[in-house]
Amino acid sequence: MVSTKDNTILPFLDVDTHRFETFQNFCYQGFIIDSDNNIDVEVKKRILSTNRCLNGLRTFFRASYMKKDTTLVQNKTIMRPVLTYASKTWTLKEIRGQYYHL
């Protein structure tokens, strides 16, 4: 991924004798990095993962033998980390911060 002032897309980046292919976006350690610094795809991916996790644990959350404290602990230890993984590295514009209620 190469950033230029005029946002032109270069197919390759040449450094000395090495030639590197450029990408519009790529996944690094589970985090999608975009050339435009657009995190919408990553946030949608995190929300989708959290919803999948919630649906998988729904029977445990609704069980009559589960105490409310246990359910809250499960929420903090399972659900929240899935949703907020790498969120501290997200660069938010003011408009997006309002959109995501941050």
Phi, psi and omega in degrees: 000120181242132178252132177234166180296319184265012177057033174283146181262117179263132182289330182220154174242120181260124176233111185053243181262003182261144179235124182246138177280142179261155182228153174282321176206156177206163182257123179235115182052043177082002181248129182274121180253129184246148180291336178268004184059039179265117184260006182302319180296318181293318180295317177298322178296318179295317180295318178297318178296320179293320178296321177297318178296317179298316180295326177291329182259005184303319181295326178289322180291328182269358182296138184288336181276354179275131176279159180296323179298320179295320179296319178294321178295318177298320179298315182290325185268337182249306188287311185298316178297326178296318182287321189260012180301125178064017182290338179289341179268355181288134175260113184256136169278161184300321180296316180292325177298321177290324180295320181268007178058047179255000000 
